């Protein structure tokens, strides 16, 4: 049974008749276009899904209330179940397909196969409906001509093609702009929503970048400071017979920079040691602990250097 016949003959079993009738009426011209059908459902028939994820949820104009949205979709599904020209709409409801939340939680039943053959059959039905619509409009025009008692010649009445040209001109001049305006408004609303989502994602990225930066800084603190690294190399080089008397500090800085990745300039500045300085004493204790297990002799030398001069 076609959807319009179901609405006409089984009105008494449709609890939310006004909502269902409006949705079916609105979906009729969209049936052959999957994306426009999906846009309609997202705009008007999935308030319950949108409410799950929208903290500032406000019901839109003409949108079916979230409290009854599921029941309305179920009733729409019942009306279009035997009308294959509504295949896209049927599958959207069956899968719970929407742009707001997980489809699985909204699924009602198994969708129909949308293979090439099924789509072709659906478009054929859709095309037949358009022919039926044209025939209906033609009948209405004839009724209007008779009602208005317009005296047209037989030749004029026979010129149906010209009459259809007038109908198409009326559609293009008055109806189509209105439809396009509605579609433009919906697209603007979708675009605005996407811009908000993009802004939220940018904010999330900035937040995560901040957390990552703080994590990296915290991780860096777990390693040795530049001052501790230069002291470590100072005692290692000294054990190998390399010191400031027989080598250049710039060469040291270049070597340590290449090996550690630390700033060349900070390393070069740190190669001037003040062993009486409080911070240097602290760094010496940390470095001595590093050498304690593998190089106890170096550890002893560091501890000796830490002793104040008499």
BELGIHU-V59089 format. One record per residue. N is the residue number from 0. PHI is phi as a letter, one per 30 degrees, with the letter a starting at -180 (999 if undefined). OMEGA is omega in whole degrees, 0 to 359 (NA if undefined). D_FIRST is the distance of its C-alpha to the first C-alpha in Angstrom with 2 decimals. Layout:
N&PHI&OMEGA&D_FIRST ; N&PHI&OMEGA&D_FIRST
//
This chain:
0&999&179&0.00 ; 1&d&185&3.80 ; 2&e&182&6.48 ; 3&d&177&8.42 ; 4&d&178&6.44 ; 5&e&180&6.44 ; 6&d&183&10.00 ; 7&d&189&10.85 ; 8&c&183&10.14 ; 9&b&181&10.90 ; 10&e&187&13.70 ; 11&d&182&16.20 ; 12&c&179&15.15 ; 13&c&185&15.33 ; 14&d&181&19.05 ; 15&c&189&19.54 ; 16&e&184&17.33 ; 17&d&178&19.67 ; 18&d&183&19.84 ; 19&d&180&16.14 ; 20&d&179&15.55 ; 21&d&181&18.53 ; 22&d&179&17.52 ; 23&d&179&14.08 ; 24&d&180&16.08 ; 25&d&184&18.82 ; 26&d&183&16.82 ; 27&e&181&15.09 ; 28&d&183&18.38 ; 29&c&191&19.21 ; 30&e&184&16.28 ; 31&d&183&18.38 ; 32&b&183&21.43 ; 33&d&186&21.84 ; 34&d&179&25.05 ; 35&d&177&23.95 ; 36&d&178&20.84 ; 37&d&180&23.30 ; 38&d&179&25.76 ; 39&d&180&23.38 ; 40&d&180&22.61 ; 41&d&183&26.36 ; 42&d&190&27.27 ; 43&b&194&25.08 ; 44&b&179&23.19 ; 45&b&179&25.82 ; 46&d&180&28.70 ; 47&d&177&29.15 ; 48&d&181&29.82 ; 49&d&181&32.09 ; 50&d&180&34.03 ; 51&d&188&35.01 ; 52&c&183&37.00 ; 53&c&181&38.00 ; 54&d&181&41.17 ; 55&c&185&41.13 ; 56&e&173&37.50 ; 57&b&181&36.67 ; 58&d&179&33.24 ; 59&d&177&32.35 ; 60&d&179&31.44 ; 61&i&178&27.76 ; 62&d&179&27.28 ; 63&d&183&25.38 ; 64&e&183&28.15 ; 65&d&182&28.88 ; 66&d&182&28.96 ; 67&b&186&25.25 ; 68&e&180&23.96 ; 69&d&181&22.81 ; 70&d&178&20.94 ; 71&d&179&19.23 ; 72&d&179&18.19 ; 73&d&180&16.89 ; 74&d&175&14.73 ; 75&d&179&13.50 ; 76&e&180&12.79 ; 77&d&182&10.72 ; 78&d&185&8.63 ; 79&c&187&8.31 ; 80&e&183&8.41 ; 81&c&180&5.44 ; 82&c&186&6.23 ; 83&d&177&9.55 ; 84&d&177&11.17 ; 85&c&185&11.90 ; 86&e&181&13.78 ; 87&d&180&17.04 ; 88&d&179&15.96 ; 89&e&182&14.37 ; 90&d&177&17.71 ; 91&d&180&19.83 ; 92&d&182&18.61 ; 93&e&182&18.75 ; 94&d&187&22.27 ; 95&i&187&23.39 ; 96&d&179&24.60 ; 97&a&184&26.90 ; 98&c&188&30.36 ; 99&c&184&32.06 ; 100&b&185&32.29 ; 101&e&182&31.75 ; 102&d&187&28.20 ; 103&e&182&28.85 ; 104&d&182&29.47 ; 105&c&186&26.14 ; 106&d&180&23.97 ; 107&c&182&21.14 ; 108&a&181&19.79 ; 109&d&178&20.01 ; 110&d&177&18.70 ; 111&d&180&17.07 ; 112&d&179&19.58 ; 113&c&178&20.23 ; 114&d&185&22.30 ; 115&d&181&23.05 ; 116&d&181&20.74 ; 117&d&179&17.65 ; 118&d&179&18.73 ; 119&d&178&19.31 ; 120&d&180&15.87 ; 121&d&181&14.43 ; 122&d&176&17.00 ; 123&d&177&16.21 ; 124&d&180&12.61 ; 125&d&178&14.39 ; 126&d&177&16.98 ; 127&d&178&14.76 ; 128&d&179&13.47 ; 129&d&177&17.18 ; 130&d&178&18.03 ; 131&d&179&15.63 ; 132&d&179&17.32 ; 133&d&179&20.66 ; 134&d&179&20.10 ; 135&d&179&19.18 ; 136&d&179&22.33 ; 137&d&179&24.36 ; 138&d&179&23.47 ; 139&d&180&24.42 ; 140&d&179&27.65 ; 141&d&178&28.55 ; 142&d&179&28.02 ; 143&d&179&30.24 ; 144&d&179&32.84 ; 145&d&182&33.00 ; 146&d&181&33.10 ; 147&d&177&35.86 ; 148&h&178&37.57 ; 149&d&183&38.39 ; 150&c&178&40.48 ; 151&c&179&39.24 ; 152&d&177&40.59 ; 153&e&180&38.67 ; 154&d&179&39.50 ; 155&d&179&38.01 ; 156&d&181&34.78 ; 157&d&183&34.53 ; 158&d&182&34.92 ; 159&d&182&31.26 ; 160&d&179&32.00 ; 161&d&178&34.53 ; 162&d&178&32.18 ; 163&d&175&29.65 ; 164&d&177&32.60 ; 165&d&179&33.23 ; 166&d&180&29.63 ; 167&d&178&29.88 ; 168&d&177&33.29 ; 169&d&180&32.02 ; 170&d&183&29.26 ; 171&d&185&31.88 ; 172&d&187&34.50 ; 173&b&185&32.64 ; 174&d&186&29.12 ; 175&d&177&29.62 ; 176&e&179&32.75 ; 177&d&178&31.00 ; 178&d&180&28.19 ; 179&d&178&30.95 ; 180&d&178&32.93 ; 181&d&179&30.15 ; 182&d&179&29.73 ; 183&d&178&33.54 ; 184&d&179&33.84 ; 185&d&179&31.37 ; 186&d&177&33.32 ; 187&d&180&36.57 ; 188&d&178&35.41 ; 189&d&179&34.39 ; 190&d&179&37.77 ; 191&d&179&39.65 ; 192&d&179&38.06 ; 193&d&178&38.98 ; 194&d&176&42.50 ; 195&d&179&42.85 ; 196&d&179&41.73 ; 197&d&179&44.26 ; 198&d&178&46.98 ; 199&d&178&46.24 ; 200&d&177&46.42 ; 201&d&178&49.72 ; 202&d&178&51.04 ; 203&d&179&50.08 ; 204&d&179&51.78 ; 205&d&179&54.90 ; 206&d&180&54.91 ; 207&d&178&54.64 ; 208&d&177&57.28 ; 209&d&178&59.59 ; 210&d&179&59.11 ; 211&d&179&59.78 ; 212&d&179&62.89 ; 213&d&179&64.17 ; 214&d&181&63.54 ; 215&d&178&65.41 ; 216&d&179&68.27 ; 217&d&179&68.47 ; 218&d&180&68.47 ; 219&d&180&71.16 ; 220&d&179&73.34 ; 221&d&178&73.29 ; 222&d&182&75.21 ; 223&d&175&78.69 ; 224&d&179&79.62 ; 225&e&180&81.25 ; 226&d&179&84.61 ; 227&d&179&84.26 ; 228&d&181&83.23 ; 229&d&176&86.25 ; 230&d&179&88.57 ; 231&d&179&87.14 ; 232&d&179&87.89 ; 233&e&182&91.27 ; 234&d&176&92.40 ; 235&d&179&90.82 ; 236&d&180&92.55 ; 237&d&179&95.77 ; 238&d&179&95.67 ; 239&c&178&95.39 ; 240&i&179&98.32 ; 241&c&180&96.34 ; 242&b&183&97.16 ; 243&d&180&97.49 ; 244&d&183&101.00 ; 245&c&178&100.07 ; 246&a&184&96.56 ; 247&c&182&94.74 ; 248&d&178&92.24 ; 249&d&177&89.99 ; 250&d&176&89.73 ; 251&e&184&88.89 ; 252&d&180&86.16 ; 253&d&180&84.64 ; 254&d&182&84.69 ; 255&d&179&83.18 ; 256&d&181&80.54 ; 257&d&183&79.40 ; 258&d&187&79.27 ; 259&c&184&77.68 ; 260&i&178&75.61 ; 261&d&183&77.21 ; 262&d&179&78.46 ; 263&e&184&81.56 ; 264&d&178&83.16 ; 265&d&178&82.64 ; 266&d&181&84.11 ; 267&d&179&87.08 ; 268&d&184&87.77 ; 269&d&182&87.52 ; 270&d&173&90.24 ; 271&c&189&92.91 ; 272&c&171&93.49 ; 273&c&187&95.21 ; 274&d&178&95.87 ; 275&d&181&97.10 ; 276&d&183&93.84 ; 277&e&180&91.80 ; 278&d&178&88.53 ; 279&d&178&90.30 ; 280&e&178&91.73 ; 281&d&180&88.22 ; 282&d&179&86.96 ; 283&d&178&89.95 ; 284&d&179&89.13 ; 285&d&180&85.55 ; 286&d&178&86.81 ; 287&d&178&89.51 ; 288&d&179&86.87 ; 289&d&184&85.02 ; 290&d&191&88.16 ; 291&e&187&89.36 ; 292&d&186&87.92 ; 293&c&184&88.37 ; 294&b&183&91.21 ; 295&d&180&93.43 ; 296&d&178&96.32 ; 297&d&178&94.25 ; 298&e&181&93.15 ; 299&d&180&96.84 ; 300&d&179&97.65 ; 301&d&180&94.91 ; 302&d&177&96.16 ; 303&d&179&99.69 ; 304&d&180&98.53 ; 305&d&182&96.97 ; 306&d&181&100.38 ; 307&d&178&102.14 ; 308&d&181&105.19 ; 309&d&NA&108.49
//
